[in-house]
Amino acid sequence: YPNPFNSQTTLQFSLPKASEVTIDLVNLRGQRIDTIVKSVFSEGLHQVSYDAENLSSGIYYYKLNSSSHVSVKKLLILR
């Protein structure tokens, strides 16, 4: 949140157990633009901040991969 956003946003996710998490930012073609985070997180609720200052306006997706879950959500950047 917020979504849409201008340059900074916070991604929130919850894990049922500790695991390595990778969050990749991809464009509409599915090409990876950036890796937002790649780290081990404990179980529970987590927040990751992302600064999209270098990206142009448009629709992007972030893909969260953990040992037990894969999730894809839309991000809308407005300048």
N, C-alpha and C positions, 0 to 999 in steps of 0.2 A: 504494500500500500504506500502511497496512493497509486492508483492506476486509472486513468492515464497520469503520467508524471512528466516533469520537465528534465531534471538531470539526476536526481537521486531518489531511490526507492528502497523499501525494506521488504525482503522476501521472508516469509514465515513458514515454517514446516515443523511437523511433529514426527518423532521416531518412536516405535514401540520397543526398540532395543538398540543398544549401541551399535553403530556401524559406520563404515566409510561412506561419505556422501560426496557426490560430484554434482555441481550445478553448472550446466553449460547454457550459454545464450546462443540461440540460432536464429537465422533470418528465415524468410518465407520459403526459401529454397531448401531449407534444412542444413545449410552450411553453418558450421560452428563459427561464431564471431568472437567469443570470449569464454573463458572458464571463470565463472564467478567465484566458485569455491571448490576445493578438493581437500577434504580433511576428515578426520574421525570425530564423530559427535556422540555424546552419551544419549541415552533414551530421554525423551521429553520434548518440550517445546523449544524451538530455536528461532533466532532472527539473524538474517544476514543483510547488511547494507550493500547497495550497489550504486556506483556512480557511473552514469551513462553520458557523461559530458562529451565524449568523443564520437558519439553515435548521432546519426541524423534522425529526424522525425520518421515515425513509421511503426509498423507492427513487427514485433519480435516475439519469440517464444523462449521460455526457459525450461530446461529439461533436468529434473532432479532424479538422480540414480542413487539408490542405496541398496544394501544387500537384500532387502525384502520388498522394495517398492520402486516403481518408476512412475513419474508424474510429469505431465507437460501442461504448462499454463501460458496464457498470452500476456504480453506486456505492450502497452501503447505509449510511445514517447511523443510528446507534443512540444514543439519549440515555439 
